């Protein structure tokens, strides 16, 4: 395969370009989905936010979320907290908008892997057809002694093009499935974040209402 690659480098440039683009895309998406976007220690993060919100220290909770600006979970929570004094429907709408924007970020460019897999397969098929055409043309014009050698050479070129196309396409499809699975897990985490954010805001109102009722009863009793 390597010998064929160097001997037919001009024909292989499109497939090589697909492979290079795929590697760059995989590395970028892997870094984004496994390092940049996930929130490590999310339970501790939510516990801190919950304590601040219940204590009616919303501004401090928002500032705490700002420490994790690169994390979609923190941005979603911040959006909910900034609307904490508004009706629940408005809070929900704000959270839905923020979730949608962050889903677009985590899905960005991953679908190009599927496209590169298809393109590299088709490029390999084009090389296969060209190799077969070259073989039959050579066989038709060659003498009897050279026909078998030319035919074997053309078929070898055709099969090597197919092999290289698949060598790029198969890893692309494997990594595409792997990254999409990770993307779906992050989407589920965003949906849980919405529920947890609304729950924290509702807890704040319930506790504040209980404290107010307790204060009123104390005054009446006094």
Secondary structure, 3 states (H helix, E strand, C coil): CHHHHHHCHHHHHHHHHHHHHHHHHHHHHHHHHHHHCCCCCHHHHHHHHHHHHHCCCHHHHHHHHHCCCCCHHHHHHHHHHHCCCCCHHHHHHHHHHHHHHHHHHHHCCCHHHHHHHHHHHHHHHHHHHHHHHHHHHHHHHCCHHHHHHHHHHHHHHHHHHHHHHHHHHHHHHHHHHHHHHHHHHHHHHHHHHHHHHHHHHHHHHHHHHHHHHHHHHHHHHC
